């Protein structure tokens, strides 16, 4: 009876361990999936579907499509994640105090015009995503908001007919390589460092983990049951060995 109880308890604990370490358990930590609801229209930069340069009031999902040490590619989805509305280049910008809630900042706009998206801060992080605008639009926003605005001069389409879904899409490859600068309210162009403070390299490492470990993880359709079964067999073997030892002692 004692042996049976030991086997049952051990197998149950190992089964729980198999579920806890199953693939995908921490997926949102690297893509930083965040659900946001806007109560008013919001202007967005980057490459968007035709007619979606301004998001109507509603609920959207923000995710990281790709992450590099000095820049990220952010995508905006509809609420059920079946449609990609925009693909945006963002530069990590450091702040001194992290919060336990999502923070979205906007640039000042004239009365009656939609607010322009500036940055997205994920909960618990000391840095966020400062969004990059096309140069012409950045000049206008800098004057209105009286603050430097990030921009790129690379010719990247503003609108696309089909949503961007992969990291090897030509537009994404352009965003990854596009030089980024900042423009002051006076129209003066300055280096990126004059507008943003890059976070310490150690704080950026978690975002690169999925790319480095992708080959070692199981596909999404895989089941943790084989691992659980193996652990269960090991538990049974251990219990059988304990039973033999008890018999010898007697």
Secondary structure as the mmCIF struct_conf table of DSSP 4:
data_model
#
loop_
_struct_conf.conf_type_id
_struct_conf.id
_struct_conf.beg_label_comp_id
_struct_conf.beg_label_asym_id
_struct_conf.beg_label_seq_id
_struct_conf.end_label_comp_id
_struct_conf.end_label_asym_id
_struct_conf.end_label_seq_id
HELX_RH_AL_P HELX_RH_AL_P1 UNK A 2 UNK A 20
TURN_TY1_P TURN_TY1_P1 UNK A 21 UNK A 21
BEND BEND1 UNK A 22 UNK A 22
TURN_TY1_P TURN_TY1_P2 UNK A 23 UNK A 26
HELX_RH_AL_P HELX_RH_AL_P2 UNK A 27 UNK A 31
STRN STRN1 UNK A 34 UNK A 38
BEND BEND2 UNK A 39 UNK A 40
STRN STRN2 UNK A 42 UNK A 43
BEND BEND3 UNK A 46 UNK A 46
STRN STRN3 UNK A 47 UNK A 49
TURN_TY1_P TURN_TY1_P3 UNK A 50 UNK A 51
BEND BEND4 UNK A 53 UNK A 53
STRN STRN4 UNK A 54 UNK A 55
HELX_LH_PP_P HELX_LH_PP_P1 UNK A 56 UNK A 56
BEND BEND5 UNK A 57 UNK A 57
STRN STRN5 UNK A 58 UNK A 67
BEND BEND6 UNK A 69 UNK A 70
STRN STRN6 UNK A 72 UNK A 78
TURN_TY1_P TURN_TY1_P4 UNK A 79 UNK A 80
BEND BEND7 UNK A 81 UNK A 82
STRN STRN7 UNK A 84 UNK A 94
BEND BEND8 UNK A 96 UNK A 96
BEND BEND9 UNK A 100 UNK A 101
STRN STRN8 UNK A 103 UNK A 107
TURN_TY1_P TURN_TY1_P5 UNK A 111 UNK A 112
BEND BEND10 UNK A 113 UNK A 113
HELX_LH_PP_P HELX_LH_PP_P2 UNK A 114 UNK A 114
STRN STRN9 UNK A 115 UNK A 121
TURN_TY1_P TURN_TY1_P6 UNK A 123 UNK A 124
BEND BEND11 UNK A 126 UNK A 126
STRN STRN10 UNK A 127 UNK A 131
HELX_LH_PP_P HELX_LH_PP_P3 UNK A 132 UNK A 132
STRN STRN11 UNK A 133 UNK A 134
HELX_RH_AL_P HELX_RH_AL_P3 UNK A 135 UNK A 145
TURN_TY1_P TURN_TY1_P7 UNK A 146 UNK A 146
BEND BEND12 UNK A 147 UNK A 147
STRN STRN12 UNK A 149 UNK A 152
BEND BEND13 UNK A 154 UNK A 154
BEND BEND14 UNK A 158 UNK A 158
STRN STRN13 UNK A 159 UNK A 160
BEND BEND15 UNK A 161 UNK A 162
TURN_TY1_P TURN_TY1_P8 UNK A 167 UNK A 168
BEND BEND16 UNK A 169 UNK A 169
HELX_RH_AL_P HELX_RH_AL_P4 UNK A 170 UNK A 177
STRN STRN14 UNK A 181 UNK A 183
TURN_TY1_P TURN_TY1_P9 UNK A 185 UNK A 186
BEND BEND17 UNK A 187 UNK A 187
STRN STRN15 UNK A 189 UNK A 190
HELX_RH_3T_P HELX_RH_3T_P1 UNK A 192 UNK A 194
TURN_TY1_P TURN_TY1_P10 UNK A 195 UNK A 195
HELX_LH_PP_P HELX_LH_PP_P4 UNK A 198 UNK A 200
HELX_RH_AL_P HELX_RH_AL_P5 UNK A 201 UNK A 213
HELX_RH_3T_P HELX_RH_3T_P2 UNK A 214 UNK A 216
BEND BEND18 UNK A 217 UNK A 217
HELX_LH_PP_P HELX_LH_PP_P5 UNK A 218 UNK A 219
TURN_TY1_P TURN_TY1_P11 UNK A 220 UNK A 221
TURN_TY1_P TURN_TY1_P12 UNK A 224 UNK A 224
HELX_RH_AL_P HELX_RH_AL_P6 UNK A 225 UNK A 249
#
